[in-house]
Amino acid sequence: MDGIILFATGIIIKSKIKIIRILISAIIGSIYAILTYISTLGIFSNIIFKLILSIAMIYIAFNPRNIKSVVKQLIIFYLTSFTFGGVAFALLYFIRPEGIIFENGILTGTYPIEIIIMGGILGFIIIVTAFKNIKGRISKKDILCDLKIRINNKDIYIKAIVDTGNFLKEPITKTPVIVVEKQELIGTIDDNILDNLDEIISGKDILLDEYALKMRVIPFTSLGKENGLLIRNKIWFCQDKFWR
């Protein structure tokens, strides 16, 4: 069950799934479950210990890059676990297999392996489908925004797509980057610069005037271009109600 939950979590967070890492993480979770059952030590039921164990399982299975990723993956891991647990108990309640007894709302007896398998399959389908529907219901209003870009006291208005998966940052100040097609900037930046961007990136002697101290070269990687470079000009822009 731990393995199925980790596998579903990996699909939801779109992590590169390595079966051996998920298997090792699931084995650790299983060992903890066994120790909790047979041991009288209180540490195994301690909430802090459970949280540390969950983080360890996440690290082993997915090797997150930073704290933000750990928190995100941990939340998805718990949501998936709760969904699987709910499905499994719902199956027990409706199917009522032999060996399971309900007394005063308490479940006792032997948990059938068939219910575990069915619960894992149904839980996997429910959680993956639910997250896909949630992502699919994001409206264009949440993705598209209006930008006002001001350069040399000249304003241009463009539509922009919010890309939360883009971590491109300016290498010196570490501020986020907006990617704009150069034709959108015609009339605001000198034509000599727009027409010679490749030469500027390659280091050729192009007269930049007042732009010399404002421009940066930003390395990037994309499909079909592993070692690309972008020109960045420091500008002010307005997105809805905030300035950057």
C-alpha positions as a printed Julia matrix, in Angstrom:
244×3 Matrix{Float64}:
   0.0     0.0     0.0
   2.85    2.42    0.77
   4.31    1.64   -2.64
   1.0     2.37   -4.41
   0.57    5.63   -2.46
   4.1     6.77   -3.32
   3.6     5.82   -6.97
   0.35    7.86   -7.13
   2.09   10.78   -5.4
   4.88   10.67   -7.99
   2.38   10.83  -10.86
   0.5    13.76   -9.29
   3.64   15.84   -8.65
   5.03   14.8   -12.07
   8.25   13.53  -10.55
  10.58   11.15  -12.34
   9.54    7.8   -10.88
  12.27    5.31  -10.02
  10.8     2.0    -8.94
  13.8     1.02   -6.81
  13.6     4.27   -4.78
   9.84    3.87   -4.27
  10.37    0.24   -3.27
  13.01    1.17   -0.66
  10.8     3.96    0.71
   7.79    1.61    0.88
   9.83   -1.04    2.72
  10.83    1.55    5.33
   7.18    2.51    5.78
   6.23   -1.16    6.13
   8.93   -1.79    8.73
   7.59    1.17   10.73
   4.05   -0.28   10.56
   5.3    -3.65   11.84
   7.31   -2.05   14.66
   4.31    0.04   15.66
   2.23   -3.14   15.89
   4.66   -5.28   17.88
   6.44   -2.64   20.01
   5.29   -1.07   23.25
   7.61    1.93   22.82
   5.7     5.21   22.7
   8.08    6.81   20.2
   6.49    4.96   17.27
   3.15    6.68   17.89
   4.74   10.11   18.4
   3.49   12.66   15.84
   6.99   14.18   15.43
   8.48   10.76   14.7
   5.73   10.06   12.13
   6.4    13.41   10.42
  10.16   12.75   10.28
   9.52    9.27    8.87
   7.19   10.71    6.2
   9.8    13.3     5.17
  12.44   10.56    5.0
  10.19    8.45    2.77
   9.61   11.47    0.48
  13.34   12.15    0.23
  14.13    8.53   -0.59
  11.34    8.21   -3.18
  11.61   11.58   -4.98
  14.78   13.39   -3.8
  13.17   16.9    -3.65
  15.42   19.84   -4.49
  14.38   22.28   -1.76
  12.17   22.79    1.31
   9.29   24.09   -0.82
   9.29   20.86   -2.82
   9.42   18.79    0.37
   6.35   20.56    1.79
   4.43   20.22   -1.48
   5.26   16.54   -1.89
   4.51   15.84    1.77
   1.05   17.43    1.48
   0.26   15.42   -1.67
   1.57   12.27    0.03
  -0.78   12.75    3.02
  -3.77   13.66    0.83
  -3.18   10.52   -1.2
  -2.85    8.43    1.97
  -6.1     9.82    3.41
  -7.9     9.14    0.13
  -6.64    5.55   -0.01
  -7.57    4.98    3.63
 -11.06    6.36    3.09
 -11.61    4.18    0.03
 -10.36    1.07    1.85
 -12.67    1.6     4.83
 -15.59    2.4     2.52
 -15.03   -0.94    0.76
 -14.96   -2.75    4.1
 -18.2    -1.06    5.15
 -20.08   -1.87    1.93
 -18.63   -5.31    1.13
 -18.43   -6.53    4.76
 -16.13   -9.52    4.07
 -15.91  -12.5     6.38
 -13.63  -11.98    9.35
 -14.54   -8.31    9.72
 -16.86   -7.28   12.56
 -18.41   -3.84   13.18
 -19.31   -3.22   16.8
 -20.4     0.22   18.01
 -18.64    1.83   15.05
 -15.37   -0.02   15.72
 -13.84   -2.31   13.09
 -12.16   -5.52   14.26
 -10.9    -8.61   12.48
  -8.52   -9.55    9.68
  -8.03   -7.1     6.81
  -8.43   -9.11    3.54
  -5.68   -8.73    0.93
  -8.38   -8.43   -1.77
  -9.72   -5.27   -0.13
  -6.2    -3.83    0.05
  -5.7    -4.4    -3.68
  -9.15   -3.05   -4.58
  -8.67   -0.05   -2.29
  -5.27    0.68   -3.82
  -6.62    0.56   -7.39
  -9.74    2.63   -6.67
  -7.82    5.12   -4.54
  -5.23    5.53   -7.29
  -7.94    6.2    -9.91
  -9.83    8.65   -7.68
  -6.84   10.72   -6.58
  -5.24   10.98  -10.05
  -8.58   11.8   -11.73
  -9.41   14.4    -9.07
  -6.12   16.26   -9.5
  -6.43   16.19  -13.29
  -9.93   17.69  -13.06
  -8.74   20.38  -10.66
  -5.95   21.38  -13.05
  -8.32   21.24  -16.02
 -10.78   23.63  -14.35
  -8.23   26.43  -14.12
  -9.8    29.18  -16.24
  -8.08   31.39  -18.8
  -8.57   34.24  -16.35
  -6.15   32.5   -13.98
  -3.58   31.87  -16.72
  -3.7    35.05  -18.82
  -2.94   38.5   -17.49
  -2.53   42.02  -18.89
   0.94   43.57  -18.66
   1.96   47.19  -19.03
   5.65   47.53  -19.85
   7.29   50.96  -19.54
  10.58   51.7   -21.25
  11.92   55.25  -21.69
   8.54   56.66  -20.6
   6.8    54.7   -23.36
   4.11   52.17  -22.43
   3.11   49.03  -24.28
   0.27   46.67  -23.32
   0.51   42.94  -23.96
  -1.14   39.67  -22.95
   1.04   37.32  -20.9
   0.75   33.68  -19.88
   1.51   32.88  -16.25
   3.94   29.97  -16.25
   4.36   28.66  -12.69
   6.75   25.98  -13.93
   9.29   28.49  -15.23
  12.11   29.17  -12.77
  14.12   31.47  -15.05
  15.8    34.22  -13.03
  18.22   37.05  -13.71
  21.62   35.72  -12.54
  22.76   38.83  -10.63
  19.67   40.03   -8.74
  17.85   36.64   -8.82
  14.61   38.39   -9.83
  12.05   36.51  -11.99
  12.14   37.05  -15.75
   9.36   37.87  -18.2
  10.01   36.62  -21.73
   8.76   39.02  -24.42
   9.01   38.68  -28.22
  11.21   41.43  -29.61
   8.57   42.59  -32.13
   6.41   43.63  -29.16
   9.13   46.1   -28.14
   9.37   47.91  -31.48
   9.04   51.63  -30.87
  10.2    51.49  -27.26
  13.79   50.26  -27.69
  16.27   51.5   -30.28
  16.0    49.55  -33.56
  19.79   49.18  -33.59
  19.49   46.99  -30.47
  16.49   44.94  -31.58
  18.06   44.25  -34.98
  21.39   43.14  -33.51
  20.46   40.99  -30.5
  22.48   38.0   -31.72
  25.55   40.21  -32.18
  25.11   41.71  -28.71
  24.88   38.26  -27.14
  27.99   37.1   -29.01
  29.95   40.08  -27.62
  30.33   42.19  -30.76
  30.91   45.92  -30.37
  27.39   47.35  -30.73
  26.66   50.92  -29.59
  24.27   50.52  -26.64
  24.29   54.09  -25.27
  22.09   54.34  -22.14
  21.19   50.63  -22.34
  24.75   49.5   -21.58
  24.22   49.47  -17.81
  20.65   48.14  -18.0
  21.14   45.03  -20.09
  21.96   41.53  -18.85
  22.62   38.23  -20.6
  20.61   35.38  -19.08
  21.48   31.7   -19.67
  18.56   29.34  -20.21
  17.74   25.79  -21.24
  14.73   24.74  -23.3
  13.63   21.99  -25.65
  15.95   22.03  -28.64
  18.33   24.54  -27.02
  20.43   23.38  -24.09
  22.74   26.4   -23.79
  20.65   29.4   -24.82
  21.11   33.07  -23.95
  18.53   35.85  -23.56
  18.94   39.61  -23.41
  17.28   41.21  -20.41
  16.48   44.92  -20.06
  15.54   46.28  -16.65
  11.98   47.6   -16.96
   8.95   48.45  -14.88
   5.75   46.57  -15.47
   2.3    46.43  -13.97
   0.32   43.21  -13.57
  -3.22   43.79  -12.37
  -2.74   45.41   -8.92
   0.97   45.1    -8.18
   4.25   46.5    -9.45
   7.58   44.79   -9.74
